[in-house]
Every structure is written in structure tokens, then in C-alpha cells.
Amino acid sequence: MTIDASTPDDGRDAQRSVRPATGASAVLGALLGIAMGVSNALGYLLVLMLSRTLGPEDFGGYSALSTFGVLLAIPAGAFQVVIARRIAGSARHEVTTGLRLASGVSVALFAATSLLSPALRDVFHLSSAWSAVLMGLMLVPMTLTGCFQGVLLGSHRLRALSALYVVTAVTRLIAALVATIEGFSVVEVFAAMLLAAVATALVGAALCRAELRGIAGGGHGLAAEMLRSNSTLAALTALTSIDVLLARHFLSQHNSGGYALASTFGRAICWGTQFIALIVVPRMRGAGATRTLLKASGLVLGIGLVGLAVVSISPSFWVRVAGGGQYADYGHVAQACVVLGIAWALAQIWLFSEMGAGEHLLGALTWGAVVVEALAVTLRWHDSAVQIVTVCTVCAMAIAVAGLVRVLLRHQRRLPPLDEESVVLTADRAGA
């Protein structure tokens, strides 16, 4: 879920009015960063537990449907963006919690997912359509939680927001622990995750109870503002998610499970270096934006190469540590996925920088790359996990190179300073 950097100029003065002292802001920002890190770490622990519990065949199905849920949950991040902006005090738009629209959108997504559940069962080779129905139902509490996160961030209640991030991860981890102990099936895992999502939403509502009593639930122009704010972030989400969906559809069930586990190594590189992108975004309208970007991309590349070197020492060992001996044959895929993760991380830097500068060209190019990736795998290169990861790496690297070229071409432009409070915050990427 996200808070975008492209805050409208007319809302900046109001944002400054709610900002605490610089020292307090730094401490609260650090607290939120720690909470995000803990949340992501617990998300990877969840993956390690479920990969052993479900085994390659079922874990591949769970991962594909969960990743599909991440794409459907993009509106939850969009609500967080817009609600935080409005509550922070935009002069142009009315303040709202967004709960009315969020309820309608999430229920519509649930209905559509339920109707498509038989097709999703067949596409992702699931044993039951109920898995898709339960995943769709999870979108309701997840979207409402996005609103609560926006309320807390817009009110600058970063302690409460940090707590909500941790609660999100902990409830999911508890669900995974119960699933592991009881030996749940995929359907039962999604049922447990639904209960975790409901518990998180209830905690979010409790944290926001004062604001919910005093702020209206509707707002004019809310849907249009959401669409404008998040097209680039949605493109990044699609770029870093579609590979698991393609692998589940085209590979055997066992191989798709191995790919799903291996892909977490790439995601670890991408999301593990996201803090660098968060630091970069507020500086995108300063005089040294190009130098900052180049240093950041170099740091991301360096971290990625270190990760690649570590995994390359014994790829099968790391895969066995992550998922057990039944995944031992996928070490070379994990190694390839680390390279893919480096490409994702570099593309992420440029896409976040574009959001910080209030531009959208690279986001549009990323959507094009996602389409090319899907067509290339669907029409030809889908016979093995290596083919799929290679196509995805080429497409992601193309975006990274395009971003570099674009930044170098426009580095002479002088842009007004960007308020540091409008930083991109991203968390809860572990799945729907």
C-alpha cells in the first residue's frame, strides 16, 4: 500500500501546518521505516512457512492467486494516497475518509472475482474455486484498511500507522502459523488470511475512531483523483507480479511452485532496496536530483550484486533453507530471479523518481513492457522457468535503461523543491 509523492501544490501549505518539529518528524519517520521493515520481514517468514506447508504444487497455486490479489488490491493503496492528502489539508478538495467509495469498490471487486472464480480456478490450476472467492472477499477489509492507513498518515499519527503496519503482518503470520500446525489446504489458508484481514481492519477502525466520527465518508472527485495518482505505481506492481501468474499458467504445477519460491529471492532484492527509493523521492525537485538518482541506482546495483554473489555460492542451499528439500532443484532459478530482482529494483528507482517529479511517461512505458512481457511468454517463451524469468528480466531492464536515459536527458531542468513530507511509502507487498 502506498502514499504517493505527487502531492498537489495547492495542498503543501496545509501539509506543513500539520508537520511536527523536524526532530520529532525524523524520529517518527524512522519508527515508520522500522515498522515497514518488520512488516516485510514477517511477510517473507510467512512465505517460508507456507512453502513448506503446502508443497510446490499447492504453493504455486497459492502464490499465483495471492499475487493476482495484489493486483486487485491496488485500489487499497490508491485510497491511502488520496485520503492522506485530503486529510493533510488540500485547499482544493474536501476532506474525507473515503469509506463510502472504498466499500463500493471493494464489494464490486469481490463480486467480479466471485463470478470469475471458476475461470481463475482453471487458469491457476486450483483444486477449488472457493480459493478465489475467499481471496476476493479479502479485498473488502484490505481496502478499508487502506482508508484507515490514509487517515492515520494524513493526521500525522505515525505511531498508530506504524502499529497498524505491524498488526497487518502479525495477524497474517499467525494465520500462517495456524495453517502450518494444522496442515491447511489452499482454501483453508485463504480462509485464515481472510480472518487476519478482518482483524487488521477492526484494529484500524479502532485506531481511527475519533477521525471516523468527525470526517465524512464521501468526497467529490475522489475516484478520479485515485486514478491520476496511482497509474505509475500500478504499473510497477504489475511489472513485479506478472511473472508468477505466467509461470503458474504455463508451467507444470510442481515447477510453478518452485518458481514461486525462487521468485521471492528477486522480490527480496526489489523490496529490500525500496528504502533507497523512499529517500530519493523527496529530492527529485532539487538541484542535485540527477546526481542523487545516479548514486541511488549505483547503491541499489551494488546491494543487488552482493545478494547475487551470496546466492551464487550455493543456490540450492539457499533454496533448501527457504522451502525445504523439495525445492532443491530450483537453485538455478533462484539465481536467475535475483538478477530479475536487480532489474526490478533499478526500474523501481526511476519510477519512484518520476512519481516524485510528478511525471508519467515512464509509467506508461512500463505498462507497455508488461504487455510485451505477457505476449512474449504467452506466444513463445513459456516452456521453462528460465525462459519466463529471462523474458521478464529483459523487459524490466528495458525500463531501467529507459529511466536512466530519461533522467540524463532532463537533468538540466530546474524544478521547484518538493515537500519532504510527500514521500512515497510502500508496505504490505507480501500478498493479498
Secondary structure, DSSP 8 states (H G I E B T S, - for coil): -EE-S---GGGHHHHHHH---HHHHHHHHHHHHHHHHHHHHHHHHHHHHHHHHHHHHHHHHHHHHHHHHHHHTHHHHHHHHHHHHHHHH-SSS-----HHHHHHHHHHHHHHHHHHHHHHHHHTT-S-THHHHHHHHHHHHHHHHHHHHHHHHHTT-HHHHHHHHHHHHHHHHHHHHHHHHHT--HHHHHHHHHHHHHHHHHHHHHHTHHHHHHS-S--TTHHHHHHHHHHHHHHHHHHTTHHHHHHHHHS-HHHHHHHHHHHHHHHHHHHHTHHHHHHHGGGTTSTTHHHHHHHHHHHHHHHHHHHHHHHHH-HHHHHHHHH-GGGGGGHHHHHHHHHHHHHHHHHHHHHHHHHHTT--HHHHHHHHHHHHHHHHHHHT--SSHHHHHHHHHHHHHHHHHHHHHHHHHTTT-------TTS--EE---S--
